[in-house]
């Protein structure tokens, strides 16, 4: 789990076009990075939250910040979600749960006697 003040570990995740994206690539632009995690594309609460971010991107733009949203959904589901909601920021797929376990943004859900890990809603601000 990453603690406040610690250096954010790099990660490699697929975007909605199946391109590998790294935190270091975003930080290399010299901008602060805002990472938000969300449990599920197309869920009512997550849709409302991400559309609120979309509608308020001017605030992030004034801060010259790069916004990244991460979910454990597959890239194709995130692509459909991004298009359906006209999201104007990067969505990354953590389908193998690499990010949520490394960063401690994890919520266990039990369903049909199996336990699955989903991204717990969280916001992280990473300074350059």
C-alpha positions in Angstrom: 0.0 0.0 0.0 1.3 3.4 -0.9 1.4 5.9 2.0 1.1 9.7 1.7 4.4 11.2 0.8 5.9 8.0 -0.7 7.0 7.8 -4.3 4.2 6.4 -6.4 5.2 3.1 -7.9 5.1 2.9 -11.7 2.4 0.7 -13.3 1.6 -0.6 -16.8 -2.1 -0.8 -17.7 -4.0 -1.1 -21.0 -6.0 1.9 -22.2 -9.3 1.7 -24.2 -7.3 1.2 -27.4 -5.2 -1.6 -25.9 -2.1 0.6 -25.7 0.2 0.0 -22.7 0.3 3.1 -20.6 2.6 3.8 -17.7 2.5 6.2 -14.8 6.0 7.3 -15.7 4.8 8.3 -19.2 2.1 10.6 -17.7 4.5 12.1 -15.2 7.1 12.6 -18.0 4.8 15.3 -19.3 5.7 17.5 -16.3 2.1 17.7 -15.1 0.5 16.6 -11.9 -1.5 13.4 -12.3 -4.9 12.8 -10.7 -5.8 9.1 -10.5 -9.3 8.0 -9.6 -10.4 4.4 -9.3 -13.9 3.2 -9.7 -15.5 -0.2 -9.2 -17.5 -0.7 -12.3 -18.2 0.8 -15.7 -21.9 1.5 -16.4 -22.9 1.3 -12.7 -25.2 4.2 -11.8 -22.9 5.7 -9.1 -19.7 5.4 -11.1 -21.3 6.8 -14.2 -22.5 9.8 -12.2 -19.1 10.3 -10.6 -17.1 10.1 -13.9 -19.6 12.3 -15.7 -19.1 14.9 -12.9 -15.4 14.8 -13.5 -16.0 15.2 -17.3 -18.3 18.2 -16.7 -15.7 19.8 -14.4 -12.6 19.2 -16.4 -12.0 23.0 -16.6 -10.9 22.8 -12.9 -8.3 20.1 -13.8 -7.2 22.0 -16.9 -6.6 25.2 -14.8 -4.4 23.1 -12.5 -2.7 21.7 -15.7 -3.4 18.2 -14.3 -3.7 14.9 -16.2 -6.7 12.8 -15.2 -6.6 9.0 -15.3 -9.5 6.8 -14.2 -8.8 3.1 -13.4 -11.2 0.2 -13.2 -10.9 -3.6 -13.2 -13.2 -3.7 -16.2 -11.9 -5.1 -19.4 -10.5 -2.5 -22.0 -13.4 -3.1 -24.4 -16.0 -2.4 -21.6 -14.1 0.8 -20.7 -14.0 1.9 -24.3 -17.8 1.5 -24.6 -18.3 3.3 -21.3 -16.0 6.1 -22.4 -17.8 6.5 -25.7 -21.3 6.3 -24.2 -20.6 9.0 -21.7 -18.3 11.1 -23.8 -15.5 11.0 -21.2 -12.7 13.4 -22.0 -9.9 11.8 -20.0 -7.9 8.5 -20.0 -9.5 5.3 -18.8 -7.2 2.4 -17.9 -8.0 -1.3 -17.3 -6.6 -3.0 -14.2 -8.2 -6.3 -15.1 -5.4 -8.3 -13.5 -5.7 -6.2 -10.3 -2.1 -5.1 -10.4 -2.8 -1.4 -9.6 -5.5 -1.8 -6.9 -3.3 -4.3 -4.9 -0.1 -2.3 -5.3 -1.8 1.0 -4.3 -4.1 -0.4 -1.6 -7.3 0.7 -3.4 -9.1 -2.6 -3.0 -12.6 -3.7 -2.0 -13.5 -7.3 -1.5 -16.9 -8.4 -2.8 -18.3 -11.8 -2.1 -20.7 -13.2 -4.7 -21.7 -16.8 -5.2 -19.2 -17.9 -2.5 -16.3 -16.4 -4.5 -14.4 -13.4 -3.5 -13.5 -10.8 -6.2 -11.4 -7.7 -5.9 -12.9 -4.5 -7.3 -11.4 -1.1 -7.3 -12.5 0.9 -4.3 -13.5 4.5 -5.2 -10.5 6.7 -4.4 -8.7 9.8 -5.6 -4.9 10.1 -5.7 -2.9 13.3 -6.6 0.6 12.6 -7.8 3.0 15.6 -8.1 5.8 15.7 -10.5 
